[in-house]
Amino acid sequence: MACNSCSTGKDGQPKGCKNNGTCGTDSCNKLTVFDWLANMSLPNGEEPFNWVEVRFKNGRKDYYKNTENLTLSIGDIVATQAQAGHDIGMVTLTGELVRVQMKRKEVSENPEEVLKIYRKATQRDIDIWQEARDREEPMKVKARQFAIDLNLEMKISDIEFQGDASKATFYYTAEGRVDFRELIKVFAREFRTRIEMKQVGFRQEASRLGGIGSCGRELCCSTWLTDFRSVSTSAARYQQLSLNPQKLAGQCGKLKCCLNYELDTYLDALKGFPKTDIKLKTEKGIAVCQKTDIFKGHMWYAYEGEWMNWHKITAEQANEIIALNKKDQTVQSLEEYALELTEDTKTDFGNVVGQDSLTRFDSPKSNRKRKNNRRKNNKRSKNNNRKKQGSKNVSK
């Protein structure tokens, strides 16, 4: 999927495409879509789809109509229509897959106002666009200071200039509504451009800025995840995770999106388990569930008043006891069921590296001492034999 030899060099740039985030093949970009129909020709008489997907800063994408019938391919820099002026973006997808993406994102092919592609970007367009991009970082530092001076409870996370440098969009996050009318006046007086304020959620902020998650990989929201589903603490409870906010929260401060990935599998597995709030009635006493093991299908119960003694039974045995309790029948005790699951507590350690020794790379010890000891023992035995033979001859 990535371009050839796209490993990172010493200077931080990819060796293959030499571009950070603007690969010509669009294989190294965020939220990219692989065009698997690129090498396939259309049937006879079929006209190519005249809409194009264009990507802007930080993965923001929009769809434009190619009314001028320009010959466009992935990686081309184009000038697109904006509310006032024009914007500069990169073509990320063409052809029939654009129709599929528009249908998936519910974008109409016949809107009232059609956004158009004006032309391929000239060198002058690219120079103006690049100069505007270079101004964004120092502007963000000043903008944050202005917000602090006005005591506004908001955080300006990113700034995006329009391609012709006529407008700057300030993305910010806040807990509630913010009255930033005075702030806009300060921005317009300081930066000499049109200002647009756009509030984004904390998840959207993390997806725009990117980063590395606790798993060691790039954030899902900044690489491939496009829809942000709500995540609740019940997802962690079903998966028997500790409700530690420091471990369950992502870089956005909200619960991690990956908690939903395996939730359906856990819910299917839990269908065979009885509810943990159901108590088991036995002749010895009433037992309360203490712990469950979804993978092995085991449950631990403890009698009321004997909370330190846990008895392990299977989920099928627990369902059997519950069914008997519904018929006003009780079992003698949980120990009868727990005896069937007695296991050998001896741990069998295995060699994780196969037949190889852990000291196989160490330098072998010298055998000089052993050789010397053998020589000494041989000399002693020879001397003893000579003495015995001499004593025999004397006796004769």
Secondary structure, DSSP 4 states (H G I P E B T S, - for coil): -PPTT--B-TTSSBTTT--SS--TTSSSSTT----TTTT-PPPTTPPPP-EEEEE-GGG-EEEEE-TT-----TT-EEEEE-SSSEEEEEEEE-THHHHHHHHHTT--SS-SS--BEEEEPPHHHHHHHHHHHHHHHHHHHHHHHHHHHTT---EEEEEEE-TTSSEEEEEEE-SS----HHHHHHHHHHH-SEEEEEE--HHHHHHHH--B-TTSSB-HHHHT--------HHHHHHTT----HHHHB-TTSSBPGGGGTTHHHHHHHHTTSPPTTPPEEBSS-EEEEEEEETTTTEEEEEETT-TT-EEEEEHHHHHHHHHHHHTT--BS-THHHHGGG----------TTTT--TTTTSPPPP-HHHHHHHHHHHHHHHHHHHHHHHHHHHH-
